[in-house]
Amino acid sequence: MILRVLLLAVVAFATASARAEDLVARDLFNGKDLSGWIDVNTSPETWSVRDGLLVCTGLPIGVMRSDRQYENFILEIEWRHMQPGGNSGVFLWCDAVAQERTRLPKGMEVQMLELDWVNQHKKKDGTLPPIAYVHGELFGAGGMTATPENPRGNRSKSVENRCKGVGQWNRYVVVAVDGNVKLSVNGKFVNGIRDASVRKGYLCLESEGKEIHFRKIRITELPGGLADESNTAPLIEEGL
């Protein structure tokens, strides 16, 4: 019910002519294989399907991407880290290729860090990073710019921690419309960022050091909006 109300609100914002009944959620992961996803710079062993789950070993660092671009949408994704301090994320509106230095693409990252990450990455003075950094920080990576709603530098951090730890499932609902992103973590909206410099592109899942599992990855596409050639990620020939 909450998601349907959200859909209605987003549609009203995006276009007055769209009908809620025309919006259909579509699975991006079928629970059987990697159909619809293209490895960018990891390895054949990095991504696999096990017992209906999408399993990422975390090595090497890199991403796999969707086989097509998306503009305005609602993305639902469930994930769990399998090791303390795990690091991963989902990229929105991103390039099809990764940057050589970071091995990650230009795009909007929705952060997925395991709770113990802060304990493993103390500041030089011994203090811990804010726990809100762990779950759902939003930021433009690789040269994408955006305006954070709850700034931590040029990043937007969550207003409270709702993330669960090792082996426990977390659920993100990401609403992305015309360069603006709102994030719900485990049933509550806690973060947002706006005016992204890129508003249409690929989706990427990140491999960054430790094992992470994904499930129930689905997308509801919304009517197109303000994306044009100037703020769309470069297209790449399918299969490359």
N, C-alpha and C positions, 0 to 999 in steps of 0.2 A: 504494500500500500504506500509506504513512504517513497519507494523508488518511483511508483507511478505518479505521485504528486510532484516529485522532482522532475520527471519527464515532462509533465504538463507545464511546469514553470519554465523550463528551459526552452521548450517549443514556443511558448508565448514570447519569450525574449528573442529567440532567433528568427522567427517568422510568424506572422499572424495568420498565414494561409495554411500552414501544416496542420494535420490532424493527428492526434495522439495514437489513434488506431493504426496509422500507417507506419508507426515506429516498431521495428522488430529487432529483438536481441538475437545476435548470431554468434555461435561459438567460434572462437579463434583457435581453440585446441580441442581436437576430437577425442582425446583420451586413448588413441590407438597408435598414432604416428605423428610425424612433424609436418604434415601437410599444411601448406599456407605459410611456412616459415623457411627462411633462407639463411644459412650460416654465413656470417660476414668475415670473421677472422678468428674463430676458435678452432675446434678440431672435430672429427667425426665422433670422438668419444665424449665430448663435452656435454652434449644434449642427448637425452634418450627418454623413452617412455617405459615406466615401470609400474605395474598394477594400476594403470589408469592415470598416473601422475606424470607430469613433465619434470624430469630430473636434470639438474645442472650440477656438474662436478665442481664448478668454480674455476677450472683451469683449462686452458690458459685464460688470462683476462681478455675480454672481448664481448661481442654481442651476436645475436641472431636477430633478423628483422622480419617484419611482415612482408608478404609478397606484393603489397600494394600500399598506396598512400591513403591517409584519412585526414579529414578536415575538422568537422564538428562532430562530437560523439560523446557517449557515456561508456566508459570502460570499466568493467567489473573484473577483478582479479584476486585470487586467493593464493597466499604464499606462506611458506614456513622455512625458517633457517634450521639446519641440522647440526650446526656447530656454533659454540659461543663466539660472539663478535663477528658473525657473518655479514657480508656486504654484498648488496645487489641493488637492482632498481629496474624500473620500466621507463623507457624514453618515449616521449611524444613528439610528433612533428619533426622527426629527425632525418638526417641525411642517410642515404643508403650505404655509405662507406664510412669506415672509422678513420679517425685521425691517427697518424703514425705515432706521435709522441705518447698519447694517452691510451691508444687502442680503443677509444670510445668515440661515438659520433657526436656531431653538433646536434643539439636537441634539448628538449625540456625533460630533465630527469625528475622522477618521483622516487625519492630515496627509500630503500628497504634495508635498514641496518638492524642487526640483532642487539638486544638490550645490553649485553656485556661489552659492546663496542666501546662505550665510554670508559669503562674500567681499563681496557687495553690501550687506550689512546689518551692518557693523561697529558695535560698541558705541562710546559717546562717547569712551572711553579708547583706542580703536583696536584692542582685542582682538576676536577673532571669537566669535560664538555657538558653543555646542557643536555638533559635527557631528551628534550624535545627534538634535538638534532637527529636522534635515532629513528624516529618514525615519521615518515612522510614529509621530510624537508623537500621543498620545491626550488629548483634553480635552473637557469639556462646554462648549458654546458657547451664547451667547444666554440664559443663565440656568439651563441644565442643570448640576447638580452631580454629582460623582463623586469617588472616592478613588483617587489615583494609586498605582501600585505602585512606580514609580521617579520620585519627585517632582521636578519643576522648577516650584516654586510649586504651583498647583492642576492642573498638567498632568503627564502621565507621559511621560518620554522613553525612547527605545529604549536598551537596554544596550550596543549596538554598532551601527556603521554598516554596513549591507548594501545600501544604495541604489546604483543605477547611474546614470550621468550622461546628458547630452543624447542623444536618439535611441536609447537602449537601453531594453529592456523590463524592467519590474519587476513582480513578482507578489506580491500581498497575499492572504493567507488570514485572514479575520476571523471569529472564533468569538464569537458574541454570545448569551449565555444569562442571563436573569433579572437584567439590569442589569450584568452582568460581561462584559468584552471582553478577548480575547486576540488578539494580532496576530503573524502570521508574515510575514516579509519575505524573499523569495527563498529559501525553504526552511528557515527557522529562526525559532522563536518568540523575539521580542526585547522585547515590551512587553505591558503589561496595565493595566487600570483596572477598578474595581469599584464596586458600589452606586450606579449611575446613578439619578438621580431620575426619569427617564423610561425605561420598559422596553418600550414598543411604539410604533411610529410609522412614518413614511415613510423611504425612502432618498433621498438627494440626491447629485447630482454637481455639483461646484463649478467655476465659471468665475471665474478671478481674475487676469486681466491678460495671460497669455501662452498660446500654443497648447499643448494637451496632447491626446494620443490615448489611447483606451481600447479594449480588446478582451477577449473571453472573460470577460464578466461573467455569473456564474451564482450561483444561490442554492440551498442545501439547507435547506428549512424543517425545524425540529425541533419536538417537542411543546411545546405551550404550558406556561406556568409561572406566575410570580407577578404578571404584569401584571393590573391592574384599572383601574377608571375613574380612580382617583387618580393613576396613573402611566402613563397612555396619552395620547399626543398627540391633540389634537382631530381628529375626523374632518371631512373636507370633502367636499361633494358632488362626485362624480366628474366630471371635465371642467372644474372651476374651478381 
